[in-house]
Amino acid sequence: MYQGVLGPWVGSEGAGVTTWTAVLSELRNRGIEDVRIVVCDGLKGLPDGVTATEASTGR
């Protein structure tokens, strides 16, 4: 199993859906094809970002 840091994201936009959609889209564009588990600890925009990213891929 390969493990590594996916990337550092620092921004002034907070943890909203726009930020998470951009992060997840970047990961997809870098070649990540399948995410099996997403863990969220109260980040309100992350679930919506996952949904938006999945919708844009047709999955």
Backbone as a printed PyTorch tensor [residue, N CA C, xyz], in Angstrom:
tensor([[[  0.8420,  -1.1680,   0.0000],
         [  0.0000,   0.0000,   0.0000],
         [  0.8880,   1.2320,   0.0000]],

        [[  0.5990,   2.1720,  -0.8800],
         [  1.3480,   3.4180,  -0.9500],
         [  0.6860,   4.4470,  -0.0490]],

        [[  1.4970,   5.0970,   0.7580],
         [  0.9960,   6.1710,   1.6110],
         [  1.8810,   7.3830,   1.4160]],

        [[  1.2820,   8.5300,   1.4000],
         [  2.0560,   9.7450,   1.2580],
         [  1.1790,  10.9580,   1.4780]],

        [[  1.8020,  12.0830,   1.5320],
         [  1.0840,  13.3440,   1.6880],
         [  0.5010,  13.7200,   0.3300]],

        [[ -0.7770,  13.9850,   0.2920],
         [ -1.4230,  14.3410,  -0.9680],
         [ -1.1470,  15.7760,  -1.3650]],

        [[ -0.9780,  16.6550,  -0.3950],
         [ -0.6730,  18.0450,  -0.7000],
         [ -1.0740,  18.9620,   0.4290]],

        [[ -0.4350,  20.1040,   0.5030],
         [ -0.8110,  21.1000,   1.5090],
         [ -1.7650,  22.1340,   0.8970]],

        [[ -2.8610,  22.3760,   1.5540],
         [ -3.7880,  23.3910,   1.0840],
         [ -4.0170,  24.3890,   2.2030]],

        [[ -3.6980,  25.6300,   1.9250],
         [ -3.9000,  26.7080,   2.8790],
         [ -4.6100,  27.8190,   2.1260]],

        [[ -5.6740,  28.2930,   2.6900],
         [ -6.4010,  29.3440,   2.0030],
         [ -7.1960,  30.1880,   2.9560]],

        [[ -7.6360,  31.3060,   2.4630],
         [ -8.4150,  32.2260,   3.2820],
         [ -9.9150,  32.0110,   3.0940]],

        [[-10.2810,  31.0470,   2.2400],
         [-11.6940,  30.8370,   1.9390],
         [-12.3930,  29.9380,   2.9490]],

        [[-11.6770,  29.4240,   3.9190],
         [-12.2870,  28.5740,   4.9340],
         [-12.4490,  27.1440,   4.4600]],

        [[-13.3850,  26.4440,   5.0620],
         [-13.5920,  25.0270,   4.7620],
         [-14.9380,  24.8040,   4.1000]],

        [[-15.3280,  25.7300,   3.2280],
         [-16.6100,  25.6230,   2.5530],
         [-16.5760,  24.6950,   1.3540]],

        [[-17.7380,  24.5250,   0.7520],
         [-17.8740,  23.6110,  -0.3730],
         [-16.9790,  24.0200,  -1.5450]],

        [[-16.7930,  25.3020,  -1.7860],
         [-15.9520,  25.7560,  -2.8910],
         [-14.5100,  25.3220,  -2.6950]],

        [[-13.9980,  25.4680,  -1.4970],
         [-12.6240,  25.0720,  -1.1810],
         [-12.4440,  23.5740,  -1.3630]],

        [[-13.3550,  22.7720,  -0.7980],
         [-13.2210,  21.3240,  -0.8790],
         [-13.4240,  20.8030,  -2.2850]],

        [[-14.3160,  21.4150,  -3.0440],
         [-14.5000,  21.0010,  -4.4340],
         [-13.2190,  21.2520,  -5.2210]],

        [[-12.5610,  22.3800,  -4.9740],
         [-11.2970,  22.6810,  -5.6600],
         [-10.2110,  21.6820,  -5.2760]],

        [[-10.1050,  21.3470,  -3.9940],
         [ -9.0900,  20.3880,  -3.5320],
         [ -9.3450,  19.0160,  -4.1430]],

        [[-10.5760,  18.5440,  -4.0820],
         [-10.9030,  17.2250,  -4.6090],
         [-10.7640,  17.1650,  -6.1250]],

        [[-11.1050,  18.2420,  -6.8140],
         [-10.9210,  18.2900,  -8.2720],
         [ -9.4420,  18.2430,  -8.6310]],

        [[ -8.6130,  18.9290,  -7.8640],
         [ -7.1690,  18.8910,  -8.1030],
         [ -6.6330,  17.4760,  -7.9310]],

        [[ -7.0640,  16.7930,  -6.8930],
         [ -6.6190,  15.4110,  -6.6780],
         [ -7.0610,  14.5100,  -7.8310]],

        [[ -8.2880,  14.6780,  -8.2820],
         [ -8.7850,  13.9000,  -9.4190],
         [ -7.9610,  14.1810, -10.6730]],

        [[ -7.6450,  15.4470, -10.9020],
         [ -6.8540,  15.8310, -12.0690],
         [ -5.4280,  15.3130, -11.9970]],

        [[ -4.9440,  15.0380, -10.7880],
         [ -3.5980,  14.4810, -10.6080],
         [ -3.5760,  12.9650, -10.7280]],

        [[ -4.7350,  12.3470, -10.9580],
         [ -4.7570,  10.9300, -11.2410],
         [ -5.4470,  10.0390, -10.2380]],

        [[ -5.9640,  10.5830,  -9.1550],
         [ -6.6850,   9.7510,  -8.1980],
         [ -8.0330,   9.3950,  -8.8190]],

        [[ -8.2730,   8.0960,  -8.9590],
         [ -9.4830,   7.6360,  -9.6340],
         [-10.5750,   7.1740,  -8.6930]],

        [[-10.2070,   6.7060,  -7.5100],
         [-11.2120,   6.1330,  -6.6250],
         [-10.8660,   6.4480,  -5.1760]],

        [[-11.8330,   6.9600,  -4.4590],
         [-11.6730,   7.2210,  -3.0320],
         [-12.6540,   6.3090,  -2.3120]],

        [[-12.1490,   5.5260,  -1.4070],
         [-12.9970,   4.5500,  -0.7300],
         [-13.5730,   5.0740,   0.5860]],

        [[-12.8100,   5.8970,   1.2880],
         [-13.2720,   6.4100,   2.5850],
         [-12.9560,   7.8960,   2.6770]],

        [[-13.9280,   8.6830,   3.0890],
         [-13.7200,  10.1030,   3.3940],
         [-14.1990,  10.2990,   4.8290]],

        [[-13.3210,  10.7880,   5.6800],
         [-13.6550,  11.0100,   7.0780],
         [-13.7950,  12.5060,   7.3040]],

        [[-14.8700,  12.8850,   7.9470],
         [-15.1560,  14.2960,   8.1600],
         [-15.4870,  14.5320,   9.6310]],

        [[-14.8130,  15.4900,  10.2260],
         [-15.0520,  15.8110,  11.6280],
         [-15.6220,  17.2250,  11.7340]],

        [[-16.8360,  17.3720,  11.2780],
         [-17.5190,  18.6480,  11.4220],
         [-17.2190,  19.6850,  10.3460]],

        [[-16.5290,  19.3020,   9.2720],
         [-16.2770,  20.2420,   8.1830],
         [-17.5210,  20.2890,   7.3010]],

        [[-18.2600,  21.3580,   7.3970],
         [-19.5630,  21.4240,   6.7380],
         [-19.4660,  21.3560,   5.2190]],

        [[-18.4110,  21.8610,   4.6290],
         [-18.3170,  21.8810,   3.1740],
         [-17.7870,  20.6040,   2.5600]],

        [[-17.1360,  19.7390,   3.3390],
         [-16.5260,  18.5400,   2.7700],
         [-17.5460,  17.5690,   2.1780]],

        [[-18.6130,  17.2010,   2.8710],
         [-19.5790,  16.2840,   2.2530],
         [-20.1580,  16.8340,   0.9430]],

        [[-20.4700,  18.1150,   0.9100],
         [-21.0070,  18.7190,  -0.3060],
         [-19.9530,  18.7780,  -1.4090]],

        [[-18.7040,  18.9880,  -1.0310],
         [-17.6030,  18.9800,  -2.0060],
         [-17.4170,  17.6180,  -2.6280]],

        [[-17.5330,  16.5670,  -1.8270],
         [-17.4280,  15.1950,  -2.3400],
         [-18.5820,  14.9480,  -3.3260]],

        [[-19.7720,  15.3310,  -2.9470],
         [-20.9280,  15.1380,  -3.8170],
         [-20.7640,  15.8980,  -5.1300]],

        [[-20.3020,  17.1360,  -5.0600],
         [-20.1140,  17.9490,  -6.2710],
         [-19.0480,  17.3570,  -7.1760]],

        [[-17.9690,  16.8580,  -6.5790],
         [-16.8890,  16.2780,  -7.3740],
         [-17.3410,  14.9840,  -8.0290]],

        [[-18.0810,  14.1520,  -7.2970],
         [-18.6050,  12.9100,  -7.8840],
         [-19.5710,  13.2170,  -9.0180]],

        [[-20.4110,  14.2110,  -8.8390],
         [-21.3840,  14.5610,  -9.8720],
         [-20.6950,  15.0250, -11.1500]],

        [[-19.5720,  15.7210, -11.0120],
         [-18.8760,  16.2360, -12.2000],
         [-18.1420,  15.1230, -12.9520]],

        [[-17.9530,  13.9630, -12.3230],
         [-17.2850,  12.8450, -12.9980],
         [-18.2990,  11.8510, -13.5560]],

        [[-19.5600,  12.0250, -13.2230],
         [-20.5850,  11.1160, -13.7070],
         [-20.6520,   9.8110, -12.9440]],

        [[-20.1320,   9.7620, -11.7320],
         [-20.1540,   8.5200, -10.9270],
         [-21.3540,   8.4850, -10.0180]]])
